[in-house]
Amino acid sequence: MSGAIVSIFMLTYNQEKCIKQTIESILMQQTNFPFQLVIGEDCSTDATREICEKYASDYGIKIKLLPSPEKNIGLIANYRRTIAACDGKYIAICDGDDYWIDKYKLQKQVDFLDKNPDFSIVYTAVKRLYEDGKIIDYTYKLNKKELDFDDLIFDNFIYSVTALFRNIQGRNKTLPSWIENFPFGDWQTYLWILKDGGKIHFMNDITAVYRMNIGVSSKYMKENSVFIGVLIGILSCIYKDENFSHKKEIVALSLLNKQKDLVTCYNREKMYVKGFQLFLDIFKKTKNKFEWIKFYFYSVYKSFV
């Protein structure tokens, strides 16, 4: 046990150009509690590992380095082993290409969760950093005072670099193995934490910078149909998972919404055969067949307009 109140969970691979900035942004945190940075370094082919090793050597137990011993194991395998090594009361995420800009980020978020035991996750606004150097403030907040599983199941509105959440791993509630089938794991992690209760709090501060259009999962987001297909796969696994059985109705509704989105994307991308095949699959199962027919043909029509 590290004795840390917060474990900061970081994945890194071939990020020598930005990893120093990322680590320094965590070490600058001013808190009245101990925290530990846990780095999952996945056999980088550049100087990333050497940089991480130097920081781990200089800062002792404040940094726990988990190097992949022989070969690159991939983002999600690295995700699961790194989060499993986080033993703090709370977990924060900061990937190796993002960074924090508020030195009181952890203190403010821990103070909130300590005072509000009915909340399990707190997140903030963020700055988006684009490849051309442009930085834009970004806030995504639903028009509700209280958010929970039933909101997050429809859309992951939490930027991982801003999140702090309760660590429930000590209760024999490790993440499900099916998470390894997908190119990212943060959304599934939040849903796992919230499935038995707990609310989400939005803190209206800008605490971090998120680099746009880089990283392993970014390639899945460039084509809407591919990205939505990944989300459908995740929702399908959640629907089948016995641990979410009490949430089946809301998961099924989200799954149907994403399938409708995928039909629309296929039609917009002129992949009409795929769109029609998905339409038929859902048509066989849906009770409201007339509404589904209307939706499909309107989607086809809009793809030509």
Wavefront OBJ file of the C-alpha trace (Angstrom):
o trace
v 0.000 0.000 0.000
v 1.322 3.439 -0.939
v -0.600 5.370 1.736
v -1.751 7.797 -0.969
v -5.210 9.348 -0.852
v -5.167 9.797 -4.645
v -3.580 7.535 -7.236
v -2.994 9.355 -10.529
v -3.331 6.839 -13.314
v -1.162 7.547 -16.391
v -0.662 5.553 -19.581
v 2.216 6.461 -21.850
v 3.760 5.188 -25.071
v 6.149 7.072 -27.383
v 5.366 10.477 -25.872
v 8.877 11.801 -25.253
v 7.905 15.265 -26.539
v 5.232 15.858 -23.914
v 5.712 13.389 -21.049
v 7.863 15.794 -18.997
v 5.178 18.472 -19.128
v 2.556 15.912 -18.126
v 4.507 14.586 -15.146
v 5.488 18.080 -13.974
v 1.835 19.172 -14.098
v 1.036 16.416 -11.609
v 4.015 17.008 -9.349
v 3.030 20.697 -9.048
v -0.216 19.749 -7.279
v -0.570 21.389 -3.874
v -2.504 19.167 -1.468
v -2.849 18.497 2.252
v -2.776 14.743 1.541
v -0.293 12.360 -0.109
v -0.754 11.313 -3.725
v 1.066 8.890 -5.983
v 1.576 8.920 -9.740
v 1.219 5.422 -11.230
v 2.707 5.249 -14.744
v 1.973 2.389 -17.134
v 4.851 2.663 -19.627
v 4.269 0.303 -22.547
v 7.713 -0.393 -24.065
v 8.152 2.906 -25.888
v 10.633 2.941 -28.760
v 11.672 6.549 -28.062
v 13.031 8.147 -24.858
v 9.733 8.008 -22.932
v 10.816 5.157 -20.649
v 14.148 6.789 -19.807
v 12.376 10.028 -18.883
v 9.898 8.162 -16.663
v 12.687 6.167 -15.022
v 14.535 9.378 -14.153
v 11.440 10.871 -12.495
v 10.722 7.616 -10.639
v 14.307 7.558 -9.356
v 14.192 11.203 -8.263
v 10.808 11.080 -6.499
v 10.837 7.696 -4.758
v 7.436 6.342 -3.678
v 5.668 9.431 -5.064
v 5.967 7.812 -8.510
v 5.284 4.128 -9.174
v 6.587 3.102 -12.603
v 5.129 -0.004 -14.246
v 7.281 -0.707 -17.318
v 6.147 -3.406 -19.734
v 9.014 -5.882 -19.377
v 9.552 -7.236 -22.875
v 7.090 -5.970 -25.481
v 4.273 -3.536 -26.095
v 1.100 -5.035 -24.606
v -1.370 -2.514 -26.053
v -3.437 0.292 -24.621
v -6.208 -1.652 -22.883
v -4.013 -4.359 -21.353
v -1.837 -1.511 -20.093
v -4.984 0.263 -18.848
v -6.151 -2.717 -16.799
v -2.799 -3.472 -15.168
v -2.158 0.203 -14.355
v -5.537 0.934 -12.800
v -5.217 -2.315 -10.800
v -2.002 -0.900 -9.289
v -3.826 2.218 -8.040
v -4.524 1.748 -4.330
v -5.555 5.267 -3.335
v -8.979 6.119 -1.965
v -9.552 8.062 -5.195
v -8.238 7.735 -8.741
v -7.472 10.543 -11.184
v -6.550 10.061 -14.845
v -3.944 11.976 -16.835
v -2.701 10.346 -20.028
v 0.885 10.946 -21.100
v -0.067 13.441 -23.798
v -2.389 15.614 -21.665
v -1.583 17.857 -18.699
v -3.078 19.734 -15.749
v -2.994 23.513 -15.398
v -4.662 24.036 -12.014
v -2.301 23.280 -9.105
v -5.294 22.860 -6.784
v -7.193 20.435 -9.054
v -6.790 17.407 -6.795
v -7.388 19.313 -3.564
v -10.670 20.821 -4.786
v -11.952 17.526 -6.138
v -10.995 15.488 -3.072
v -12.583 18.100 -0.803
v -15.826 17.772 -2.751
v -15.974 13.956 -2.686
v -14.991 13.866 0.990
v -17.893 16.172 1.847
v -20.396 14.505 -0.498
v -20.425 10.715 -0.036
v -23.409 10.309 -2.386
v -21.210 11.432 -5.317
v -18.734 9.036 -6.947
v -17.227 11.110 -9.767
v -16.276 14.763 -10.133
v -15.094 16.299 -13.411
v -14.345 19.775 -14.734
v -14.181 21.917 -17.841
v -11.117 21.553 -20.068
v -9.018 23.323 -22.672
v -8.730 21.585 -26.035
v -5.302 21.829 -27.667
v -5.378 21.297 -31.442
v -2.558 20.183 -33.718
v -2.106 23.720 -35.091
v -1.504 25.051 -31.557
v -4.942 26.585 -31.118
v -6.397 26.242 -27.607
v -10.154 26.472 -27.006
v -12.009 26.363 -23.690
v -14.563 23.565 -23.661
v -17.390 22.871 -21.236
v -19.888 20.060 -21.651
v -22.529 20.135 -18.977
v -26.013 18.685 -19.153
v -28.807 20.994 -18.089
v -29.371 19.087 -14.863
v -28.265 19.671 -11.308
v -27.565 16.006 -10.648
v -26.141 13.459 -13.071
v -25.779 9.686 -12.728
v -25.493 6.390 -14.623
v -28.708 7.046 -16.550
v -27.179 10.197 -18.059
v -23.699 8.852 -18.753
v -24.988 5.717 -20.494
v -26.123 7.893 -23.420
v -22.909 9.879 -23.864
v -19.478 10.063 -22.241
v -19.337 13.766 -21.461
v -16.397 13.397 -19.028
v -12.931 14.257 -20.313
v -10.757 11.716 -18.521
v -7.969 14.227 -17.841
v -10.398 16.182 -15.631
v -11.933 13.263 -13.710
v -11.533 12.096 -10.126
v -13.494 9.066 -8.932
v -13.814 6.711 -6.008
v -11.624 3.619 -6.141
v -13.955 0.646 -5.713
v -11.385 -2.006 -6.650
v -10.774 -2.916 -3.019
v -14.275 -4.360 -2.775
v -13.518 -7.237 -5.163
v -15.097 -5.253 -7.967
v -12.360 -5.382 -10.573
v -13.172 -4.185 -14.068
v -14.805 -6.784 -16.343
v -12.576 -8.664 -18.785
v -14.655 -7.617 -21.810
v -13.212 -4.128 -21.479
v -10.145 -5.474 -23.319
v -12.167 -5.777 -26.535
v -12.256 -2.002 -27.036
v -9.747 0.764 -27.821
v -10.449 2.828 -24.677
v -11.641 2.118 -21.160
v -12.595 5.311 -19.343
v -16.329 5.340 -20.197
v -16.733 1.704 -19.166
v -14.866 2.431 -15.917
v -17.186 5.310 -14.994
v -20.271 3.225 -15.757
v -18.890 0.354 -13.672
v -18.408 2.720 -10.730
v -21.916 4.194 -11.052
v -23.917 1.048 -11.754
v -24.927 0.530 -8.124
v -25.525 4.184 -7.335
v -23.503 7.344 -6.957
v -23.807 10.693 -8.690
v -21.596 12.817 -10.947
v -20.634 16.392 -10.090
v -19.487 18.987 -12.618
v -17.024 21.524 -11.210
v -17.057 24.684 -13.311
v -13.276 25.203 -13.331
v -10.806 24.654 -16.161
v -8.179 22.354 -14.691
v -6.534 20.562 -17.614
v -5.538 20.525 -21.280
v -6.599 17.716 -23.609
v -4.636 17.223 -26.837
v -6.993 16.638 -29.747
v -6.620 14.079 -32.539
v -3.679 12.116 -31.182
v -3.383 8.828 -29.333
v -4.548 5.283 -30.094
v -8.277 5.877 -29.692
v -8.326 9.041 -31.825
v -8.227 7.047 -35.080
v -11.556 5.458 -34.140
v -13.139 8.895 -33.765
v -12.199 10.197 -37.212
v -14.916 8.125 -38.890
v -18.240 8.506 -37.118
v -19.509 5.089 -38.176
v -16.404 3.355 -36.786
v -16.590 5.226 -33.485
v -20.315 4.591 -33.048
v -19.699 0.933 -33.851
v -17.268 0.780 -30.914
v -19.861 2.389 -28.618
v -22.465 -0.161 -29.735
v -20.027 -2.959 -28.936
v -19.481 -1.560 -25.429
v -23.211 -1.157 -24.801
v -23.858 -4.704 -26.042
v -21.343 -6.054 -23.507
v -22.905 -3.993 -20.723
v -26.360 -5.265 -21.668
v -25.184 -8.889 -21.428
v -23.194 -8.394 -18.213
v -25.068 -9.742 -15.174
v -23.579 -6.964 -13.047
v -25.692 -4.462 -15.006
v -28.884 -6.561 -15.049
v -30.791 -3.965 -12.999
v -29.926 -1.353 -15.657
v -31.007 -3.343 -18.707
v -33.900 -1.082 -19.672
v -31.873 2.142 -19.841
v -28.925 0.338 -21.494
v -31.273 -1.062 -24.167
v -32.593 2.437 -24.873
v -29.082 3.823 -25.252
v -28.156 0.885 -27.488
v -31.130 1.551 -29.772
v -30.221 5.244 -29.976
v -26.656 4.398 -30.984
v -27.905 1.919 -33.589
v -30.091 4.652 -35.064
v -27.050 6.941 -35.109
v -25.081 4.247 -36.923
v -27.771 3.813 -39.591
v -27.695 7.575 -40.142
v -23.872 7.570 -40.367
v -23.832 4.709 -42.852
v -26.262 6.587 -45.062
v -24.329 9.855 -44.797
v -21.125 8.012 -45.664
v -22.919 6.410 -48.661
v -22.638 2.907 -47.201
v -26.274 2.175 -47.970
v -25.952 -1.616 -47.918
v -24.599 -1.591 -44.362
v -27.278 0.888 -43.339
v -30.025 -1.268 -44.818
v -28.670 -4.442 -43.201
v -28.667 -2.779 -39.789
v -32.155 -1.407 -40.451
v -33.409 -4.940 -41.154
v -31.746 -6.367 -38.038
v -33.459 -3.813 -35.815
v -36.738 -3.986 -37.742
v -37.071 -7.684 -36.870
v -36.767 -6.922 -33.143
v -38.570 -3.611 -32.705
v -42.218 -3.362 -31.713
v -42.708 0.085 -33.246
v -42.054 -0.977 -36.835
v -43.850 1.952 -38.485
v -41.759 4.560 -36.625
v -38.589 2.651 -37.464
v -39.496 2.603 -41.196
v -40.172 6.347 -41.104
v -36.851 6.989 -39.428
v -34.918 4.861 -41.931
v -36.326 6.413 -45.090
v -35.942 9.920 -43.671
v -32.297 9.089 -42.985
v -31.803 7.946 -46.569
v -33.528 11.097 -47.853
v -31.309 13.384 -45.722
v -28.179 11.697 -47.107
v -29.054 13.098 -50.548
v -30.028 16.598 -49.415
l 1 2 3 4 5 6 7 8 9 10 11 12 13 14 15 16 17 18 19 20 21 22 23 24 25 26 27 28 29 30 31 32 33 34 35 36 37 38 39 40 41 42 43 44 45 46 47 48 49 50 51 52 53 54 55 56 57 58 59 60 61 62 63 64 65 66 67 68 69 70 71 72 73 74 75 76 77 78 79 80 81 82 83 84 85 86 87 88 89 90 91 92 93 94 95 96 97 98 99 100 101 102 103 104 105 106 107 108 109 110 111 112 113 114 115 116 117 118 119 120 121 122 123 124 125 126 127 128 129 130 131 132 133 134 135 136 137 138 139 140 141 142 143 144 145 146 147 148 149 150 151 152 153 154 155 156 157 158 159 160 161 162 163 164 165 166 167 168 169 170 171 172 173 174 175 176 177 178 179 180 181 182 183 184 185 186 187 188 189 190 191 192 193 194 195 196 197 198 199 200 201 202 203 204 205 206 207 208 209 210 211 212 213 214 215 216 217 218 219 220 221 222 223 224 225 226 227 228 229 230 231 232 233 234 235 236 237 238 239 240 241 242 243 244 245 246 247 248 249 250 251 252 253 254 255 256 257 258 259 260 261 262 263 264 265 266 267 268 269 270 271 272 273 274 275 276 277 278 279 280 281 282 283 284 285 286 287 288 289 290 291 292 293 294 295 296 297 298 299 300 301 302 303 304 305
